[in-house]
Amino acid sequence: MNVQQMVPQEQKPKRSLLIWMRVSTGFIALLAMLWRLIVRTWSILIFGIVGIVVGVLGNVLFTVTKISCFGRYLKLSSVIRTSAA
């Protein structure tokens, strides 16, 4: 029985692959250092946008209920005036 065994050969990576690996490793290291700043900035942006939306909706709701309450007040005051006279 003739069994051939393959001996693993060491292959050198291509030069362009080495450059890409160094650049990507550097970029990942930079992102790792700036991670907290990135998260803080995004959280401020997201909470700011949510705050603006909630504020606008709150103002719209307040204005609509104020108008409807004011309209009810006018109707009630006209009823009170006509019944008192």
N, C-alpha and C positions, 0 to 999 in steps of 0.2 A: 504494500500500500504506500503510494507516494503522496505524501501530504506536504504541500508547500505552505510555509508560514510567511506571512507578510510582516516585515519589520516596519514599524511606523517611522516615517521620515519627518524630520523637522522642516516645516515650511515657513519661510519668512513672509510676513505680510507685505503687501504692495506698499510702495511709498505713499501713494495718495491716501490709502486707508490709514496709514499712520498719522498723516497730517490731519485727516478728518477726526480721528480719535482724540488727538491732542486738542483740537479746537472745541469739539463737543464736550470734552472733559472740563476744559476751562470755562465754557459757558455754563455748564451744570454747577460748577463751583461758584461762579458768580451769582447764579440764581439762588443757591443755597445760602449765600451770605446776605442776599437782599430779600429773603423770603418773608421775614417779619414786616419789612417795609411794604412789600407788595400786598400782603394780606391786610395790613392796616389801611392802605390806600383804597383797596377794593371795598372793604367794609364801610369806610366813610362814604364812598360813592353810593353803595347800595342803600345804606341807611338814610343817606341824604335824599335819594330819589324816593324811597318809601315815605320819608317824612314829608316831602313836598306833595306827594299824591294824597296822603292822609290829610294834610292841611287844606288842600284845595277841596277835597270831598267834604271835610268838616265845615268849611266856609259855605259851600253850596247848600249843605243840609241845614245849617243855621239860618241862612238867608231864606230858604224855602219855608222853613217852619216859622220864621219870624213874619214873613209875608202872610202866611195862612193864619197865624195867630192874630196878626194885626187886622186882617180881614174879618175874623170872627169878632174881634173887639169892636170894630166899626158896626157890625151887624147888631151886636148886643147893645151898644150905646144908642143906636137908632131905635131899637125896641124899647129901651128904657125911657128915652125922650118921648116917644109917642104914647107910651102908657102913662107917663107922669102928667102929660098935658091934658 
